[in-house]
């Protein structure tokens, strides 16, 4: 019974971040699109989505590391590193996708989303511990 519970916990905590990374990867595999006819509006919309994607990734990875009973600080640090490394590999991946560009600027935009979620998690950790 203990083995089944461990398998369930691994799947419950670790599958979501990997599925989310797969989702991000699939989005970045698509050719670039335009939502509006104005570059500035498109830039704002897509960079906001970048921040949201990586904020969610940070949270899912934090949840997974926290399930291993790591301290909040270590879980946060590992989650930031993991998320930034994935953002970097995603930008490298985009170098090989037609009509896409991998840019260092986008890694920093992703990092902004990661930091925002880090601040939210740190501020509301007691609330999150109830649902983690």
MOGINOR-V230132 format. One record per pair of residues at least 12 apart in sequence whose C-alpha atoms are under 10 Angstrom apart, sorted by the first residue. I is the first residue (numbers start at 1). GAP is how many residues later the second one is. D is the distance in Angstrom with one decimal. If there is no record, write none. Layout:
i:I gap:GAP d:D
i:I gap:GAP d:D
This chain:
i:9 gap:55 d:9.4
i:9 gap:58 d:8.2
i:9 gap:59 d:9.7
i:10 gap:54 d:8.3
i:10 gap:57 d:8.8
i:10 gap:58 d:9.4
i:11 gap:53 d:9.8
i:12 gap:52 d:8.6
i:12 gap:55 d:9.7
i:13 gap:47 d:7.8
i:13 gap:48 d:8.4
i:13 gap:49 d:9.6
i:13 gap:50 d:6.7
i:13 gap:51 d:4.8
i:13 gap:52 d:8.3
i:13 gap:53 d:9.1
i:13 gap:54 d:7.0
i:13 gap:55 d:9.4
i:13 gap:119 d:9.1
i:14 gap:46 d:8.1
i:14 gap:47 d:7.6
i:14 gap:49 d:8.5
i:14 gap:50 d:5.5
i:14 gap:51 d:8.5
i:14 gap:53 d:9.2
i:15 gap:45 d:9.3
i:15 gap:46 d:9.8
i:15 gap:49 d:8.9
i:16 gap:41 d:9.0
i:16 gap:44 d:6.6
i:16 gap:45 d:8.4
i:16 gap:47 d:9.6
i:16 gap:48 d:8.7
i:17 gap:39 d:8.7
i:17 gap:40 d:6.2
i:17 gap:41 d:8.5
i:17 gap:42 d:8.6
i:17 gap:43 d:5.2
i:17 gap:44 d:5.7
i:17 gap:45 d:9.2
i:17 gap:46 d:9.0
i:17 gap:47 d:7.8
i:17 gap:66 d:10.0
i:18 gap:39 d:9.0
i:18 gap:42 d:9.0
i:18 gap:43 d:8.8
i:19 gap:38 d:9.8
i:20 gap:33 d:8.5
i:20 gap:34 d:9.5
i:20 gap:36 d:8.3
i:20 gap:37 d:6.7
i:20 gap:40 d:8.3
i:20 gap:41 d:9.8
i:21 gap:32 d:9.2
i:21 gap:33 d:9.3
i:21 gap:36 d:7.3
i:21 gap:62 d:9.4
i:21 gap:65 d:7.9
i:21 gap:66 d:9.6
i:21 gap:69 d:9.4
i:23 gap:30 d:9.4
i:24 gap:26 d:9.2
i:24 gap:29 d:7.3
i:24 gap:30 d:8.9
i:24 gap:33 d:9.2
i:24 gap:62 d:9.7
i:24 gap:63 d:9.4
i:24 gap:66 d:8.2
i:25 gap:61 d:9.5
i:25 gap:62 d:9.8
i:25 gap:64 d:9.6
i:25 gap:65 d:6.7
i:25 gap:66 d:9.8
i:25 gap:68 d:8.4
i:25 gap:69 d:9.2
i:28 gap:62 d:7.3
i:28 gap:63 d:8.5
i:28 gap:65 d:7.9
i:28 gap:66 d:6.4
i:28 gap:69 d:8.0
i:28 gap:72 d:8.0
i:28 gap:73 d:9.8
i:28 gap:74 d:9.8
i:29 gap:61 d:9.3
i:29 gap:64 d:8.0
i:29 gap:65 d:7.0
i:29 gap:67 d:8.9
i:29 gap:68 d:6.2
i:29 gap:69 d:8.8
i:29 gap:71 d:8.5
i:30 gap:64 d:9.2
i:30 gap:67 d:7.5
i:30 gap:68 d:8.4
i:30 gap:69 d:8.8
i:30 gap:70 d:8.2
i:31 gap:63 d:9.4
i:31 gap:66 d:7.0
i:31 gap:67 d:6.2
i:31 gap:68 d:5.5
i:31 gap:69 d:6.2
i:31 gap:70 d:10.0
i:32 gap:65 d:9.2
i:32 gap:66 d:8.3
i:32 gap:67 d:5.8
i:32 gap:68 d:5.8
i:32 gap:69 d:9.0
i:33 gap:13 d:9.8
i:33 gap:66 d:9.0
i:33 gap:67 d:9.5
i:34 gap:12 d:9.3
i:47 gap:59 d:7.7
i:47 gap:62 d:6.8
i:47 gap:63 d:8.2
i:47 gap:66 d:9.7
i:48 gap:61 d:8.4
i:48 gap:62 d:9.1
i:48 gap:64 d:9.9
i:48 gap:65 d:8.5
i:49 gap:60 d:9.9
i:49 gap:61 d:9.2
i:49 gap:64 d:9.2
i:50 gap:37 d:9.6
i:50 gap:56 d:7.9
i:50 gap:57 d:9.2
i:50 gap:59 d:7.0
i:50 gap:60 d:5.8
i:50 gap:61 d:9.4
i:50 gap:62 d:9.3
i:50 gap:63 d:7.5
i:50 gap:64 d:10.0
i:51 gap:55 d:9.3
i:51 gap:56 d:9.7
i:51 gap:57 d:9.4
i:51 gap:58 d:6.2
i:51 gap:59 d:5.0
i:51 gap:60 d:7.5
i:51 gap:61 d:6.4
i:51 gap:62 d:4.0
i:51 gap:63 d:7.2
i:51 gap:64 d:9.4
i:51 gap:65 d:8.7
i:51 gap:66 d:9.4
i:52 gap:58 d:8.2
i:52 gap:60 d:9.4
i:52 gap:61 d:6.0
i:52 gap:62 d:8.5
i:52 gap:64 d:9.4
i:52 gap:65 d:9.0
i:53 gap:57 d:7.9
i:53 gap:60 d:7.7
i:53 gap:61 d:9.0
i:54 gap:26 d:9.8
i:54 gap:29 d:6.9
i:54 gap:30 d:8.6
i:54 gap:32 d:9.3
i:54 gap:33 d:7.9
i:54 gap:53 d:9.9
i:54 gap:55 d:9.1
i:54 gap:56 d:5.7
i:54 gap:57 d:7.5
i:54 gap:58 d:8.6
i:54 gap:59 d:5.7
i:54 gap:60 d:5.6
i:54 gap:61 d:9.3
i:54 gap:62 d:9.7
i:54 gap:63 d:8.6
i:55 gap:25 d:9.9
i:55 gap:28 d:8.8
i:55 gap:55 d:7.9
i:55 gap:56 d:8.5
i:55 gap:57 d:8.3
i:55 gap:58 d:4.7
i:55 gap:59 d:4.6
i:55 gap:60 d:7.6
i:55 gap:61 d:7.0
i:55 gap:62 d:5.2
i:55 gap:63 d:8.0
i:55 gap:65 d:9.8
i:56 gap:27 d:9.8
i:56 gap:57 d:8.4
i:56 gap:58 d:8.0
i:56 gap:61 d:7.6
i:57 gap:22 d:8.5
i:57 gap:23 d:9.5
i:57 gap:25 d:9.2
i:57 gap:26 d:6.6
i:57 gap:27 d:9.9
i:57 gap:29 d:9.4
i:57 gap:30 d:9.9
i:57 gap:56 d:9.4
i:57 gap:57 d:7.9
i:57 gap:60 d:9.3
i:58 gap:18 d:8.3
i:58 gap:20 d:9.5
i:58 gap:21 d:5.7
i:58 gap:22 d:6.5
i:58 gap:23 d:9.3
i:58 gap:24 d:8.0
i:58 gap:25 d:5.9
i:58 gap:26 d:9.1
i:58 gap:53 d:9.7
i:58 gap:55 d:8.5
i:58 gap:56 d:5.8
i:58 gap:57 d:8.7
i:58 gap:58 d:9.7
i:58 gap:59 d:6.9
i:58 gap:60 d:7.5
i:58 gap:63 d:9.7
i:59 gap:17 d:9.1
i:59 gap:20 d:7.9
i:59 gap:21 d:9.5
i:59 gap:24 d:9.6
i:59 gap:55 d:8.4
i:59 gap:58 d:6.8
i:59 gap:59 d:7.8
i:59 gap:61 d:9.6
i:59 gap:62 d:7.8
i:60 gap:19 d:8.6
i:60 gap:23 d:9.9
i:61 gap:14 d:8.3
i:61 gap:15 d:8.8
i:61 gap:17 d:8.3
i:61 gap:18 d:5.5
i:61 gap:19 d:8.7
i:61 gap:21 d:7.7
i:61 gap:22 d:7.8
i:62 gap:12 d:9.3
i:62 gap:13 d:5.6
i:62 gap:14 d:6.0
i:62 gap:15 d:8.8
i:62 gap:16 d:7.7
i:62 gap:17 d:5.2
i:62 gap:18 d:8.4
i:62 gap:20 d:9.5
i:62 gap:21 d:9.7
i:62 gap:56 d:9.0
i:62 gap:59 d:9.0
i:62 gap:70 d:9.7
i:63 gap:12 d:8.1
i:63 gap:13 d:9.3
i:63 gap:16 d:8.9
i:63 gap:65 d:9.1
i:63 gap:66 d:9.4
i:63 gap:68 d:9.6
i:63 gap:69 d:6.4
i:64 gap:15 d:8.9
i:64 gap:68 d:9.0
i:65 gap:12 d:9.9
i:65 gap:13 d:7.7
i:65 gap:14 d:7.5
i:66 gap:13 d:9.6
i:66 gap:63 d:9.2
i:66 gap:66 d:7.9
i:67 gap:65 d:7.4
i:72 gap:49 d:9.4
i:72 gap:50 d:8.2
i:72 gap:53 d:8.3
i:72 gap:57 d:10.0
i:73 gap:49 d:9.0
i:76 gap:42 d:7.0
i:76 gap:43 d:10.0
i:76 gap:45 d:8.8
i:76 gap:46 d:8.6
i:77 gap:41 d:9.4
i:79 gap:35 d:8.9
i:79 gap:39 d:9.0
i:80 gap:31 d:8.3
i:80 gap:34 d:6.7
i:80 gap:35 d:7.9
i:80 gap:37 d:9.9
i:80 gap:38 d:8.0
i:81 gap:30 d:10.0
i:81 gap:33 d:9.9
i:83 gap:24 d:9.9
i:83 gap:27 d:8.6
i:83 gap:28 d:8.1
i:83 gap:31 d:7.4
i:84 gap:23 d:7.2
i:84 gap:24 d:8.8
i:84 gap:26 d:7.6
i:84 gap:27 d:6.5
i:84 gap:30 d:8.1
i:85 gap:22 d:9.2
i:86 gap:21 d:9.4
i:86 gap:24 d:9.9
i:87 gap:17 d:9.6
i:87 gap:19 d:8.2
i:87 gap:20 d:5.8
i:87 gap:21 d:9.0
i:87 gap:22 d:9.6
i:87 gap:23 d:6.7
i:87 gap:24 d:8.2
i:88 gap:14 d:8.8
i:88 gap:15 d:9.0
i:88 gap:16 d:7.9
i:88 gap:18 d:8.8
i:88 gap:19 d:6.1
i:88 gap:20 d:9.6
i:88 gap:22 d:9.3
i:89 gap:13 d:9.4
i:89 gap:18 d:9.5
i:90 gap:12 d:7.8
i:90 gap:13 d:9.9
i:90 gap:16 d:9.8
i:90 gap:17 d:8.9
i:91 gap:12 d:6.2
i:91 gap:13 d:7.5
i:91 gap:14 d:9.7
i:91 gap:15 d:7.5
i:91 gap:16 d:7.3
i:92 gap:12 d:9.4
